[in-house]
């Protein structure tokens, strides 16, 4: 039987630095639990585009989230 691995994916439409994903990662690390993947604006200089374009550029889309889950589960 395949062993189940715990995983957590956080998604935020702003920087991942000091955001929800960072807090979740700290708790998970302290508890010794799941693998964590943070999806959001990476630590980078700001970019100009429409809101939808910025989400796309940073993988904050349905396809981006699904891809992250598949990578985390691999």
C-alpha positions in Angstrom: 0.0 0.0 0.0 1.3 3.5 -0.9 2.3 5.6 2.1 0.5 9.0 2.3 2.7 12.1 2.7 1.3 15.1 4.4 1.7 18.3 2.4 0.6 21.9 2.7 0.3 24.5 -0.1 -0.3 28.1 0.8 -1.3 30.7 -1.8 -1.2 34.4 -1.3 -1.4 37.3 -3.8 1.5 39.2 -2.2 5.1 38.5 -1.2 5.8 35.2 0.4 8.3 36.8 2.8 6.7 37.1 6.3 3.3 36.1 4.9 0.9 33.3 5.7 3.1 30.6 4.1 6.1 31.7 6.3 4.0 31.3 9.4 2.6 28.0 8.3 6.1 26.8 7.5 7.3 27.7 11.0 4.5 25.8 12.7 5.0 22.8 10.4 8.8 22.8 11.0 8.2 23.0 14.8 5.7 20.1 14.7 7.8 18.0 12.3 5.0 17.6 9.8 4.2 18.1 6.2 6.2 19.3 3.2 5.3 22.9 2.5 5.1 24.9 -0.8 4.5 28.6 -0.8 2.9 30.1 -3.9 3.0 33.9 -4.1 5.1 36.8 -5.2 8.7 35.8 -4.9 11.4 38.0 -3.3 12.0 40.2 -6.3 11.8 43.8 -7.4 8.3 45.0 -8.2 6.9 44.6 -11.7 4.3 46.6 -13.5 1.3 44.8 -15.1 -2.3 44.2 -14.7 -3.4 42.2 -11.6 -4.2 39.2 -13.7 -0.8 39.4 -15.5 1.1 39.6 -12.2 -0.7 36.6 -10.9 0.2 34.7 -14.0 3.8 35.8 -13.9 4.1 34.4 -10.3 2.3 31.1 -10.8 -0.8 32.2 -8.8 -3.2 30.5 -11.2 -5.2 27.3 -11.1 -2.7 25.6 -13.4 0.2 27.0 -11.3 -1.3 25.6 -8.0 -2.0 22.2 -9.6 1.5 22.0 -10.9 2.9 22.9 -7.5 0.9 20.2 -5.8 2.0 17.6 -8.4 5.7 18.6 -7.8 5.3 18.5 -4.1 3.7 15.0 -4.3 6.4 13.6 -6.6 
